[in-house]
């Protein structure tokens, strides 16, 4: 059950790099929880991001999610020591095998961030202090982004001699809508301050203090959670699909989706509630089957 409590939410007890709790009904708060390492993302962290948002995707009661970082900054990006243990030159293997190893981990890390985008719940990223490298790529997969006024953003991968490949260069141009700026940031590795991030649409709100940001983010999450989960899912599906397809294809997708969804009870309930000036209480979406359940169903 998802209700207002600050202990670890049921189903997420085994996570080590993330802490998940429920500050309000139908709202989850996912916190990067490695503050002694500035929440740098090691192999376990990437794995837990994927497993966490896979659970959220299948969770019937969750409708909105906050994503934040513990400690003095949101996330310092990739843990370089962990990266070198994977991508360091392994003379024991030939080039094809080393290449396939890199691809294996790279695809898994791409899938970790994509799991945020496709979880079907509204995800609000709340950044403070710094959002660097892989962290910026991660929040580009979120729906809404807030930050504090002291937050700096950086596509830092170029400083490490690589081109980022886990979503930043794919999603950020469509978020910011300014090819010149994205290329400037990616090619130079310079830092972008919060006011510039707000000016160019990377974040929709900026706050003086983290406490104020988290309070406003929770208020927004509660508002979203009070809406029809069928509508929330549809909005995410339409926006994600439209980003990657033509207007004509997106309109066709939307009407095909709504052929079924508009026949549900949420539309009638919302309409009646507006007339009666009451607060509608929508049913949860059905739980999505887990990977284990899907595998079992095929047997």
C-alpha positions in Angstrom: 0.0 0.0 0.0 1.3 3.5 -0.9 0.4 5.9 1.8 2.1 8.8 3.6 5.1 7.3 5.5 8.9 8.0 5.4 10.1 4.4 5.9 11.1 2.4 2.8 8.2 1.7 0.6 7.1 -2.0 0.3 8.8 -3.7 -2.7 11.9 -1.6 -2.6 13.6 -2.8 0.6 16.5 -4.5 -1.1 17.9 -1.4 -2.9 21.2 -0.1 -1.6 22.0 2.8 -3.9 18.4 4.1 -3.9 16.0 4.8 -1.1 12.3 4.7 -2.0 9.5 6.0 0.3 6.0 7.3 0.0 5.4 10.9 1.2 1.8 10.9 0.1 -0.9 8.6 -1.2 -0.1 7.4 -4.7 3.3 9.3 -4.6 6.8 7.7 -4.5 10.0 9.4 -3.7 13.1 7.9 -5.2 16.3 9.3 -3.7 19.8 8.6 -4.9 21.4 7.5 -1.7 25.2 7.4 -2.0 26.0 10.9 -0.5 29.5 10.0 0.6 30.4 9.5 -3.1 28.3 12.5 -4.3 25.7 9.9 -5.6 28.1 8.9 -8.3 26.6 6.1 -10.4 28.5 2.8 -10.1 27.4 -0.5 -11.6 25.0 -1.3 -8.8 23.3 2.1 -9.1 22.6 1.6 -12.8 21.1 -1.8 -12.1 19.0 -0.4 -9.3 17.6 2.5 -11.4 16.4 -0.1 -13.9 14.9 -2.5 -11.4 13.4 0.4 -9.3 11.5 1.9 -12.3 10.5 -1.5 -13.6 8.8 -2.0 -10.2 7.2 1.4 -10.4 5.9 0.7 -13.9 4.1 -2.4 -12.7 3.0 -0.8 -9.4 -0.8 -0.4 -9.4 -0.9 2.4 -6.7 1.9 4.6 -7.9 0.9 7.6 -10.0 3.6 10.2 -9.5 7.3 9.9 -8.6 9.9 12.4 -7.2 13.5 11.8 -8.1 16.1 13.5 -5.9 19.6 13.1 -4.5 20.8 12.8 -0.9 23.6 15.0 0.4 25.2 18.2 -0.9 24.4 17.6 -4.6 22.0 15.7 -6.8 24.5 13.5 -8.7 28.1 13.7 -9.8 27.5 11.4 -12.8 29.3 8.3 -13.6 31.6 6.6 -11.0 34.9 6.7 -13.0 36.4 3.9 -11.0 33.5 1.6 -11.8 33.6 2.6 -15.4 37.3 1.8 -15.8 36.7 -1.7 -14.3 34.4 -2.3 -17.3 35.9 -0.3 -20.1 39.6 -0.5 -19.2 41.8 -2.2 -21.8 41.5 -5.9 -21.2 44.4 -7.5 -23.0 43.0 -11.0 -22.3 40.2 -10.4 -24.8 40.3 -9.6 -28.5 38.7 -6.5 -30.0 35.3 -8.1 -30.9 34.9 -9.5 -27.4 35.9 -6.3 -25.8 33.5 -4.4 -28.1 30.6 -6.7 -27.3 31.3 -6.3 -23.5 31.1 -2.5 -23.9 27.9 -2.9 -25.9 26.3 -5.2 -23.3 26.9 -2.7 -20.5 26.1 0.3 -22.6 22.7 -1.1 -23.7 21.9 -2.0 -20.1 22.7 1.6 -19.0 20.6 3.0 -21.8 17.7 0.8 -20.7 18.1 2.0 -17.1 17.3 5.6 -18.1 14.6 4.5 -20.7 12.8 2.7 -17.9 12.2 6.1 -16.3 10.7 7.4 -19.5 8.4 4.4 -20.1 7.3 3.8 -16.5 3.8 5.3 -17.1 4.0 7.5 -14.1 4.8 11.3 -14.0 8.4 11.6 -12.9 9.6 14.9 -11.4 13.4 15.4 -11.2 14.5 17.6 -8.3 18.1 18.7 -8.7 20.3 20.7 -6.3 24.0 21.5 -6.2 25.1 19.8 -9.4 23.8 17.5 -12.1 26.7 16.2 -14.1 27.3 13.9 -17.0 25.2 10.8 -16.7 23.0 12.5 -14.2 22.0 15.1 -16.8 21.3 12.3 -19.2 19.1 10.6 -16.6 16.9 13.6 -15.8 16.4 14.1 -19.6 14.3 11.0 -19.4 12.0 12.5 -16.7 8.8 14.4 -17.4 9.4 17.5 -15.3 12.6 19.1 -14.0 13.0 21.4 -11.0 16.3 22.7 -9.7 17.7 25.0 -7.0 19.4 28.3 -8.0 22.8 26.8 -7.1 22.6 23.9 -9.5 25.1 23.5 -12.3 24.6 21.3 -15.3 27.3 19.7 -17.4 27.6 17.3 -20.3 31.0 16.4 -18.9 31.7 13.3 -21.0 33.8 15.1 -23.6 36.2 16.0 -20.8 36.7 12.2 -20.4 37.4 11.6 -24.1 34.1 10.1 -25.0 30.8 11.0 -26.6 27.9 10.4 -24.2 25.6 7.6 -25.4 22.9 7.0 -22.7 20.3 9.5 -23.8 21.6 13.0 -23.3 22.6 13.7 -26.9 19.4 12.0 -28.0 16.9 13.6 -25.7 18.3 17.0 -24.8 18.1 18.5 -28.3 14.3 17.8 -28.2 14.0 19.3 -24.7 16.0 22.4 -25.2 15.1 22.9 -28.9 18.4 24.7 -29.6 20.9 22.7 -31.6 23.5 25.4 -31.3 23.3 25.4 -27.5 23.3 21.6 -27.2 26.3 21.3 -29.4 28.1 24.1 -27.5 27.5 22.3 -24.2 28.4 18.8 -25.5 31.5 19.9 -27.5 33.0 22.2 -24.8 31.9 20.4 -21.7 31.2 23.8 -20.1 28.9 24.2 -17.1 25.4 25.6 -17.4 24.0 27.5 -14.5 20.4 27.2 -13.2 19.3 30.5 -14.7 20.4 29.5 -18.2 18.8 26.0 -17.7 15.5 27.8 -16.9 15.9 30.2 -19.8 16.3 27.4 -22.3 13.6 25.1 -20.9 15.7 22.4 -19.4 13.9 23.1 -16.1 10.5 24.6 -15.6 11.1 26.0 -12.2 14.0 27.2 -10.1 14.1 27.6 -6.3 16.3 29.4 -3.8 16.4 26.4 -1.4 16.1 22.6 -1.7 13.4 22.5 0.9 11.2 24.9 -1.1 11.8 22.9 -4.2 10.9 19.6 -2.6 7.8 21.0 -1.1 6.6 22.4 -4.4 7.5 19.2 -6.2 5.5 17.1 -3.7 2.5 19.5 -4.1 2.7 19.0 -7.8 3.0 15.2 -7.4 -0.1 15.2 -5.2 -2.0 17.2 -7.8 -1.0 14.8 -10.6 -1.7 11.8 -8.4 -5.3 13.1 -7.9 -6.0 12.9 -11.7 -7.1 9.9 -13.6 -4.2 7.5 -13.9 -5.6 6.5 -17.3 -5.2 10.1 -18.5 -1.7 10.4 -17.0 -0.6 7.3 -18.8 -2.2 8.5 -22.1 -0.5 11.9 -21.8 2.9 10.3 -21.3 2.4 7.9 -24.2 1.2 10.6 -26.6 4.0 13.0 -25.7 6.8 10.4 -25.9 5.4 9.0 -29.2 4.9 12.5 -30.7 8.5 13.5 -29.9 9.8 10.7 -32.2 7.1 10.6 -34.9 5.3 12.9 -37.4 2.2 14.9 -36.4 0.1 12.7 -38.7 1.4 9.4 -37.2 1.0 10.8 -33.7 -2.6 11.8 -34.3 -3.3 8.3 -35.6 -1.7 6.8 -32.6 -3.6 9.1 -30.2 -7.1 8.3 -31.6 -6.3 4.6 -31.8 -5.3 4.7 -28.1 -8.4 6.7 -27.1 -10.8 4.3 -29.0 -10.4 2.1 -26.0 -9.5 4.5 -23.1 -12.5 6.9 -23.6 -14.8 4.0 -23.0 -13.7 3.7 -19.4 -15.3 5.1 -16.3 -12.8 7.9 -15.6 -14.2 10.4 -18.1 -17.7 10.0 -16.7 -16.4 10.3 -13.1 -14.4 13.4 -13.9 -17.4 15.1 -15.6 -19.7 14.2 -12.7 -17.3 15.5 -10.1 -16.9 18.8 -11.9 -20.7 19.3 -12.0 -21.1 18.2 -8.3 -17.9 20.1 -7.2 -16.6 16.9 -5.6 -13.2 15.2 -5.6 -13.2 12.1 -7.8 -11.5 9.0 -6.5 -10.2 7.0 -9.5 -9.4 3.3 -9.4 -5.8 2.2 -9.7 -4.6 0.8 -13.0 -4.1 -2.9 -13.0 -0.6 -4.1 -11.9 1.6 -4.9 -14.8 3.0 -8.5 -14.8 6.6 -8.8 -13.6 9.3 -10.3 -15.8 9.0 -13.5 -13.8 5.2 -13.7 -14.2 5.6 -13.1 -17.9 8.1 -15.9 -18.2 5.9 -18.2 -16.1 2.9 -17.4 -18.4 4.8 -18.7 -21.4 5.5 -22.0 -19.9 
